[in-house]
Amino acid sequence: MEMTFRWYGRNNDTITLEDIKQIPNTTGIVWALHEKPVGAVWEKEEIKEEVEYIESHGFNAKVVESVNVHESIKLGNSERDELIENYKQTIENLAEYGVEVICYNFMPIFDWTRTDMFHPLEDGSTALYFDYEKVKNLDPKELIETVSSASKNLTMPGWEPEKLDQISELFEAYKDIDEEKLWENFAYFINAIIPTAERCGIKMAIHPDDPPYSIFNLPKIITGADSYERMFEINNSPNNAITLCTGSMGASKDNDMAEIALKYHEHAPFMHIRNVRISENGSFVETSHFTEDGNIDIAQIMKHLSDADYKGYIRPDHGRHLWNEECRPGYGLYDRALGIMYLNGLWDAYQLEKESGKNV
């Protein structure tokens, strides 16, 4: 495996590459051009500048998260062909500078949803929280205010201001889009871009819906193992790949993430590994990466990956907010660094077990 760390750029992150450099065995930076409007072409000059800056600190820049998909493509409206051409050009431009994996999602309107950005935990830290009961009766505009007030003037990917300014119009547009129609629009998109991805040697790694079930009556399609089977039926190219996110898909107790990792790791050039604790009513809170703190069997997942000699990219996903750190919700330095060390420790132990032939 290759350990990576998500970074939001020089002008949009409280964390520096110098900080990340101090985390052992972290060799890659997961990056994006966060200032670019969704749907615009990422120009070569912009890509070159960011990649060279990352590489100047001793990291690789082979994973991009995310090249977001414009809502017009998800809706299948008249603008989609032009926007798909822009997307294909961005794939070509990224490939020229060594990018191997593009993470993206196909979630309507909201890339992710939480109701509390700083929910208190028993240990005194805070974490992202999703209140299932609250969402049932929540006006999406209230949710937008919650996220905006917690961002501390840092952009929140998937909550771009230009999108949120059109929230009423977007909800109206999605009234005629059910899951089957969204699958149809996904098929149109993926079949259009995969030939470009194949030619450029880039894996298009779709991220699961977060949470992995419908909210606000919006359709969701990447929600579990059945979804993976369907997307591979639509296009069986090895470049039609997945970002296996244990915390997003694992927020539903219907998904055994250890089993999913065992079955689908070969289709996942990129993984987000994190833990969540799920309540009886479906609410969930994000925890430390430590297996016993949540419902996701992180230790077993890492054993499966070690047994398979997984060669892809891994990053710790959302972390708690520790030691009074002021940071983007879920993306502080300290708990993600702790997460890396836990994942490294599991990996090393399982690798030693394989080499020695003894249980460690």
Long-range contacts (C-beta under 8 A, 24 or more apart in sequence): 1-305, 1-310, 1-311, 1-312, 1-313, 1-314, 1-347, 2-27, 2-28, 2-311, 2-312, 2-313, 2-314, 3-27, 3-28, 3-313, 3-314, 3-315, 3-340, 3-343, 3-344, 4-28, 4-29, 4-30, 4-63, 4-313, 4-314, 4-315, 5-29, 5-30, 5-315, 5-316, 5-336, 5-340, 6-30, 6-31, 6-65, 6-315, 6-331, 7-31, 7-54, 8-32, 8-34, 8-154, 8-155, 8-328, 8-331, 9-33, 9-34, 9-35, 9-50, 10-53, 11-35, 12-154, 12-155, 13-154, 13-328, 13-331, 14-154, 14-325, 14-326, 14-327, 14-328, 14-332, 14-333, 15-327, 15-331, 15-332, 15-333, 17-53, 17-54, 17-57, 17-59, 18-57, 19-333, 20-59, 20-333, 21-57, 21-58, 21-59, 23-337, 23-340, 23-341, 24-340, 24-341, 24-344, 25-340, 25-344, 26-59, 26-340, 27-59, 27-60, 28-59, 28-60, 28-61, 28-62, 28-63, 28-313, 29-54, 29-59, 29-60, 29-61, 30-63, 30-64, 30-65, 30-103, 30-313, 30-315, 31-61, 31-63, 31-64, 31-65, 32-64, 32-65, 32-66, 32-67, 32-157, 34-155, 34-157, 35-155, 37-160, 37-162, 38-68, 38-69, 38-70, 38-71, 38-160, 38-162, 38-163, 39-70, 39-72, 39-83, 39-86, 40-86, 41-86, 41-89, 41-90, 41-93, 42-67, 42-90, 42-93, 42-94, 43-93, 44-93, 44-96, 44-97, 47-93, 47-94, 47-96, 47-97, 48-97, 51-97, 51-98, 60-98, 61-97, 61-98, 61-99, 62-98, 62-99, 62-100, 62-101, 62-313, 63-99, 63-100, 63-101, 63-103, 63-270, 63-313, 64-94, 64-99, 64-101, 64-102, 64-103, 65-102, 65-103, 65-243, 65-270, 66-102, 66-103, 66-104, 66-105, 66-111, 66-157, 66-207, 67-91, 67-94, 67-102, 67-104, 68-104, 68-105, 68-111, 68-157, 68-158, 68-160, 69-104, 69-105, 69-106, 69-189, 71-108, 71-109, 71-163, 71-170, 71-173, 73-185, 73-189, 74-106, 74-108, 74-177, 74-182, 74-185, 74-186, 75-173, 75-174, 75-177, 75-185, 76-177, 76-181, 76-184, 76-185, 76-188, 77-173, 80-185, 80-188, 80-189, 84-189, 84-192, 84-193, 87-193, 88-192, 88-193, 88-196, 91-193, 91-196, 91-197, 91-200, 91-202, 91-204, 92-196, 92-200, 94-200, 94-202, 95-200, 95-201, 95-202, 99-202, 100-201, 100-202, 100-203, 100-269, 101-202, 101-203, 101-205, 101-241, 101-269, 101-270, 101-313, 102-197, 102-202, 102-203, 102-204, 102-205, 103-205, 103-206, 103-207, 103-243, 103-270, 104-204, 104-205, 104-206, 104-207, 105-158, 105-206, 105-207, 105-208, 105-209, 105-222, 106-182, 106-186, 106-189, 106-206, 106-221, 106-222, 107-158, 107-209, 107-210, 107-220, 107-222, 108-170, 108-174, 108-177, 108-182, 108-218, 108-219, 108-220, 109-140, 109-163, 109-167, 109-170, 109-171, 109-174, 109-216, 109-218, 110-140, 110-143, 110-158, 110-159, 110-216, 110-218, 111-157, 111-158, 111-159, 111-210, 112-158, 112-210, 112-248, 113-143, 113-210, 113-211, 113-215, 114-146, 114-147, 114-329, 115-143, 115-146, 116-146, 117-146, 117-147, 117-150, 117-329, 117-330, 118-150, 118-321, 118-329, 119-285, 121-285, 121-287, 121-320, 125-320, 125-321, 125-322, 125-335, 126-320, 126-321, 127-285, 127-286, 127-287, 127-318, 127-319, 127-320, 127-321, 127-330, 128-285, 128-286, 128-318, 128-329, 128-330, 129-283, 129-284, 129-285, 129-286, 130-211, 130-251, 130-283, 130-284, 130-285, 131-283, 132-279, 132-281, 132-282, 132-283, 132-284, 133-281, 133-283, 135-215, 135-216, 140-167, 140-171, 140-216, 141-167, 150-329, 151-328, 151-329, 152-326, 152-328, 154-328, 156-328, 156-329, 171-216, 174-218, 174-219, 177-219, 178-219, 179-219, 179-220, 179-221, 181-219, 182-219, 182-221, 183-221, 183-230, 183-234, 186-221, 186-231, 186-234, 187-234, 187-235, 190-231, 190-234, 190-235, 190-240, 191-234, 191-235, 194-235, 194-237, 194-239, 194-240, 197-237, 197-239, 198-237, 198-239, 202-239, 203-238, 203-239, 203-241, 203-269, 203-270, 204-239, 204-240, 204-241, 205-241, 205-242, 205-243, 205-268, 205-269, 205-270, 206-231, 206-241, 206-242, 206-243, 207-243, 207-245, 207-248, 207-272, 208-242, 208-243, 208-245, 208-248, 208-249, 209-248, 210-245, 210-247, 210-248, 210-251, 211-248, 211-251, 211-252, 211-284, 212-248, 212-249, 212-251, 212-252, 212-255, 213-252, 223-249, 223-252, 223-255, 224-249, 224-252, 224-254, 224-255, 224-260, 225-255, 225-259, 225-260, 225-263, 225-264, 228-260, 228-264, 228-267, 232-267, 238-267, 241-267, 241-268, 241-269, 241-270, 242-267, 242-268, 243-268, 243-270, 243-271, 243-272, 244-268, 244-270, 244-271, 244-272, 245-271, 245-272, 245-274, 245-317, 246-271, 246-272, 246-273, 246-274, 246-275, 246-296, 246-298, 246-301, 246-317, 247-272, 247-273, 247-274, 247-275, 247-276, 247-286, 247-296, 247-317, 247-318, 248-272, 250-276, 250-295, 250-296, 251-276, 251-278, 251-284, 253-278, 253-295, 257-296, 257-297, 257-301, 258-296, 258-297, 258-300, 258-301, 258-304, 261-301, 261-304, 261-305, 262-304, 265-304, 265-305, 265-308, 265-310, 265-312, 266-308, 268-312, 269-312, 269-313, 270-312, 270-313, 270-314, 270-315, 271-305, 271-312, 271-313, 271-314, 271-315, 272-314, 272-315, 272-316, 272-317, 273-298, 273-301, 273-302, 273-314, 273-315, 273-316, 273-317, 273-339, 273-343, 274-316, 274-317, 274-318, 274-319, 274-339, 286-318, 286-319, 286-320, 286-330, 287-320, 288-319, 288-320, 288-335, 288-338, 288-339, 288-342, 289-316, 289-319, 289-335, 289-338, 289-339, 289-342, 289-343, 290-342, 298-342, 298-343, 298-346, 299-346, 302-343, 302-346, 302-347, 302-350, 303-346, 303-350, 305-347, 306-346, 306-347, 306-350, 306-351, 306-354, 307-350, 307-354, 314-343, 316-340, 316-343
